[in-house]
Amino acid sequence: MARMARSARQLGKRPYDRLGVVDFTLAKRALIREFRVGLVSRLDICDAHPELMRAARNIGEPTRAECPICEAPGLVHLAYVYADELRQNNGRVWSREEALAVTARCRSGTCYVVEVCTGCSWNHLAEAFVG
C-alpha cells in the first residue's frame, strides 16, 4: 500500500507525466507470433530503412532487451518528436528524456519511440506519447 501512495504522490513532478501514452506491445506480440508460426517471413519484418539503421547505430539508446527476432543483444530505442512548433527540428531524433520533455512543451506534439535491432534490422513502434 505504501508503494502505491508514493507513486501517486510522484505523479505530475516531471513535465511529461501528463502525456497520453499508446503502448504497441500487443501489436508487437501478434507480429512476433505470426513470424514464429511462419505466417510472415523474416524479410517481411526485418526491413528497417537505411536512415533508421544509421540512427540506431549512431545515436540509439541501448536497452537490456534482446531482439525478439534474432535474439541477439543490441536492441536500441530511438525517440522522434513531431510538432508544428519545432520547425527544423520536427522529426528529429532526441534522447528519450529530452523527447518527452519537448513533447510536453509543445501544444500538439507527439513522441514516437521505435525499437530497432542493429543486427537483423527488426524495427517496431514501441510507444507513442501524445501532448
N, C-alpha and C positions, 0 to 999 in steps of 0.2 A: 504494500500500500504506500509506503514512503517513497518508493521509486516512482510511482505514478504521480504523486503530488509534486515531486521535484521536476518531473518532465513538464507538468502543467505550468509551473512557475517559470520555466525557462522559455516557454513559447513567447515569441514576439521580441526576443532580445536581439536577434540578427535581423537586418532589414529584409532578408528574403524568406523569413519564416512564414510570411503570409501569401507566398506564391502558391498557385494551384499546381498540383503535380499529376501528371499522367504517367503511369508505370506500364511499360510494354512487356513485362515478364511473361504474361500468359501467351502473348503472340510469339515470343521467343521460344517458349517451351513447345508450342504447337509446331513451329517450324523445325525445331530440332527433332521432335518425334517423327515428323514426316521424312526427315533426312535419314534417321536411323532405321525406318521400316522400308526405305527405298522409294518413296513417292517423289522425292526431289533429289537431284544429284548434287554432288559437291560443287560442280561447276556452276550450278544454279544459285548457290548461296554464298560461295566464296568469290565474290565479284566486286570487291571494293575498287572504286575509281582510283586511278594513279595519284591524283591530288590528295585523296583521303589517306592513302597509304603513306605518302610523303609526310603529311601532317602527323600521322600516327607514329612514324619512326622518329621524327624530329622533335615534336612537342607534345605528344600524347602523354597523359598521366598514367603511369603503370598501376595495375591493380594486382591483387593477390590471386585473382581468379585465373583458371586455365581456360583455354579456348574450348568451347563446347563441341567443336567440330574435330579439330586435330589434337586436342588435349595437351597442347604444348603451352608452356608459360609464355607470357608476352602479350596478354590481353591488355589493351590500353583504353582509356576514355578520352574523348575529345568533346569539348563543350563549345557549341556555336550559339551566338546570340543574334537574333534578328529583331530590329525595332526601327521604326522610321526616324527616330531621333539620332540614331547612331551614324547616319550618312555614310562616310567612307569606311567606318568600322562595322557596318552591317554585314553579318555573315562571317565575321572573323572568329578565329579560334581563340578562346581565353582559357585561363585556368578555371577549374570548376567553381571555386570560391568566388573569384572575380566575376565570372559569368553570371552567377546567381545574384551578386550584388548589383551588377549593371542591369540585369533584367528587372530587379525590384525597383530601380530608379526610373526606368522607362515606363511610360503610360501603357504602351501596347507591346511590351517586349515579350519575347519567348526565347527560352534557352533549351536547346536540344543537346542531349548527351548521347553520343554514339559510342558503342564499344567496337573495337577493331582488333583483329588478330594480325600482328605483323608477320606471322609465319605463313598462314594459309589464305589471307585476305577476307576472312569472315568479317562481316560488319552487320550491326543491327542497332536500330534506335532503341536505347535503353530507357530513357526518361525524357519528358518534356516538362518544363516549368513555365507556367503562364502567369504574366503580371496583370 
